[in-house]
Amino acid sequence: MKIAVLGTGKVGSALGEKLASAGHHVIYGSRTPSGATETVSHRDAVESADVVVTAIPGTDVITTLETIGADILDNKVVLDPSAAFTPQMTMAYPGDSVAQQVQARFPRARVVKTLNTMNFTIMVDPMKSLVQATVFVSGDDSDGKNLVRGLLKDLGWPEGSILDLGGVETALATEHAAPLFFATLMALQTPKFNFTVSQ
Ligand SMILES: NC(=O)c1ccc[n+]([C@@H]2O[C@H](COP(=O)([O-])OP(=O)(O)OC[C@H]3O[C@@H](n4cnc5c(N)ncnc54)[C@H](OP(=O)(O)O)[C@@H]3O)[C@@H](O)[C@H]2O)c1
């Protein structure tokens, strides 16, 4: 599968490397394409991709996608692991989520929120650090969610650890788990943990 990873920071690099090692063709979109292999402009990265990963600050996702152009995003799966904070590190969109905003602004894109409730090291190798783990998935498009399920398995998530919460409106719940994430990080003094749902 051809995957455009927007953002070359911690999340983009970790996801890109693991997905490439699983056999996917990963192209990195950057604000400053370096000329290095597979690092191109956002638009060039997305143009021929099947999946777009928004590994950039949540408050910049809409403007970045708008610059790329709505027509280019038609039918593409947008895998959104972002979180949106104010400069004071409070939630940027109270009562709303990045994923809902993206889906509303780009109705023909297939937005799937996932991987946003954990540190980037856990995203790509959950079972190395954890005995049990849960990764949440939110989105309106069932084909898009199935495609993302496949990518999550490539990242190391067992089928039973993937919890589909329902439509894109449920992304609000996971995006707003960020304060719980940071409080837990402070309490444990390590990012190597994850929230697990058990029944
Ligand atoms: N780090 C984590 O463990 C973690 C966990 C869960 C969720 N997240 C979320 O995942 C996203 C990426 O996090 P990260 O830790 O990878 O951040 P990061 O290391 O700071 O990297 C973010 C990348 O986004 C791009 N970027 C920065 N400012 C931008 C702007 N104004 N417009 C467009 N692109 C911009 C940059 O890539 P270029 O310079 O190549 O453009 C940058 O390297 C964020 O939304 C974050 O909240 C992070």
Ligand as a Chemical Component Dictionary entry (heavy atoms), coordinates in Angstrom:
data_LIG
# 
_chem_comp.id                   LIG 
_chem_comp.type                 NON-POLYMER 
_chem_comp.pdbx_formal_charge   0 
_chem_comp.three_letter_code    LIG 
# 
loop_
_chem_comp_atom.comp_id 
_chem_comp_atom.atom_id 
_chem_comp_atom.alt_atom_id 
_chem_comp_atom.type_symbol 
_chem_comp_atom.charge 
_chem_comp_atom.model_Cartn_x 
_chem_comp_atom.model_Cartn_y 
_chem_comp_atom.model_Cartn_z 
_chem_comp_atom.pdbx_ordinal 
LIG N1  N1  N 0  4.851  11.938 20.482 1  
LIG C1  C1  C 0  3.916  11.091 20.890 2  
LIG O1  O1  O 0  4.204  10.097 21.579 3  
LIG C2  C2  C 0  2.471  11.296 20.463 4  
LIG C3  C3  C 0  1.500  10.441 20.981 5  
LIG C4  C4  C 0  0.170  10.576 20.565 6  
LIG C5  C5  C 0  -0.165 11.582 19.669 7  
LIG N2  N2  N 1  0.796  12.421 19.206 8  
LIG C6  C6  C 0  0.405  13.449 18.245 9  
LIG O2  O2  O 0  0.965  13.104 16.986 10 
LIG C7  C7  C 0  1.298  14.300 16.271 11 
LIG C8  C8  C 0  2.793  14.290 15.961 12 
LIG O3  O3  O 0  3.491  14.257 17.192 13 
LIG P1  P1  P 0  5.093  14.137 17.240 14 
LIG O4  O4  O 0  5.405  13.733 18.628 15 
LIG O5  O5  O -1 5.614  13.362 16.100 16 
LIG O6  O6  O 0  5.514  15.664 17.082 17 
LIG P2  P2  P 0  6.933  16.193 16.578 18 
LIG O7  O7  O 0  8.011  15.251 16.920 19 
LIG O8  O8  O 0  7.006  17.598 17.077 20 
LIG O9  O9  O 0  6.772  16.198 14.999 21 
LIG C9  C9  C 0  5.714  16.845 14.368 22 
LIG C10 C10 C 0  6.076  17.073 12.923 23 
LIG O10 O10 O 0  4.994  17.812 12.346 24 
LIG C11 C11 C 0  5.505  18.719 11.381 25 
LIG N3  N3  N 0  5.021  20.050 11.748 26 
LIG C12 C12 C 0  5.400  20.830 12.815 27 
LIG N4  N4  N 0  4.725  21.996 12.818 28 
LIG C13 C13 C 0  3.901  21.954 11.739 29 
LIG C14 C14 C 0  2.964  22.870 11.193 30 
LIG N5  N5  N 0  2.751  24.073 11.755 31 
LIG N6  N6  N 0  2.296  22.501 10.070 32 
LIG C15 C15 C 0  2.506  21.285 9.475  33 
LIG N7  N7  N 0  3.417  20.386 9.951  34 
LIG C16 C16 C 0  4.085  20.710 11.054 35 
LIG C17 C17 C 0  7.040  18.666 11.449 36 
LIG O11 O11 O 0  7.519  17.888 10.346 37 
LIG P3  P3  P 0  8.214  18.654 9.102  38 
LIG O12 O12 O 0  9.222  19.589 9.709  39 
LIG O13 O13 O 0  8.829  17.567 8.311  40 
LIG O14 O14 O 0  7.137  19.376 8.364  41 
LIG C18 C18 C 0  7.319  17.938 12.746 42 
LIG O15 O15 O 0  8.484  17.168 12.701 43 
LIG C19 C19 C 0  0.872  15.462 17.169 44 
LIG O16 O16 O 0  -0.424 15.846 16.838 45 
LIG C20 C20 C 0  0.923  14.844 18.553 46 
LIG O17 O17 O 0  0.082  15.528 19.472 47 
LIG C21 C21 C 0  2.097  12.319 19.601 48 
# 
loop_
_chem_comp_bond.comp_id 
_chem_comp_bond.atom_id_1 
_chem_comp_bond.atom_id_2 
_chem_comp_bond.value_order 
_chem_comp_bond.pdbx_ordinal 
LIG N1  C1  SING 1  
LIG C1  O1  DOUB 2  
LIG C1  C2  SING 3  
LIG C2  C3  SING 4  
LIG C2  C21 DOUB 5  
LIG C3  C4  DOUB 6  
LIG C4  C5  SING 7  
LIG C5  N2  DOUB 8  
LIG N2  C6  SING 9  
LIG N2  C21 SING 10 
LIG C6  O2  SING 11 
LIG C6  C20 SING 12 
LIG O2  C7  SING 13 
LIG C7  C8  SING 14 
LIG C7  C19 SING 15 
LIG C8  O3  SING 16 
LIG O3  P1  SING 17 
LIG P1  O4  DOUB 18 
LIG P1  O5  SING 19 
LIG P1  O6  SING 20 
LIG O6  P2  SING 21 
LIG P2  O7  DOUB 22 
LIG P2  O8  SING 23 
LIG P2  O9  SING 24 
LIG O9  C9  SING 25 
LIG C9  C10 SING 26 
LIG C10 O10 SING 27 
LIG C10 C18 SING 28 
LIG O10 C11 SING 29 
LIG C11 N3  SING 30 
LIG C11 C17 SING 31 
LIG N3  C12 SING 32 
LIG N3  C16 SING 33 
LIG C12 N4  DOUB 34 
LIG N4  C13 SING 35 
LIG C13 C14 SING 36 
LIG C13 C16 DOUB 37 
LIG C14 N5  SING 38 
LIG C14 N6  DOUB 39 
LIG N6  C15 SING 40 
LIG C15 N7  DOUB 41 
LIG N7  C16 SING 42 
LIG C17 O11 SING 43 
LIG C17 C18 SING 44 
LIG O11 P3  SING 45 
LIG P3  O12 DOUB 46 
LIG P3  O13 SING 47 
LIG P3  O14 SING 48 
LIG C18 O15 SING 49 
LIG C19 O16 SING 50 
LIG C19 C20 SING 51 
LIG C20 O17 SING 52 
# 
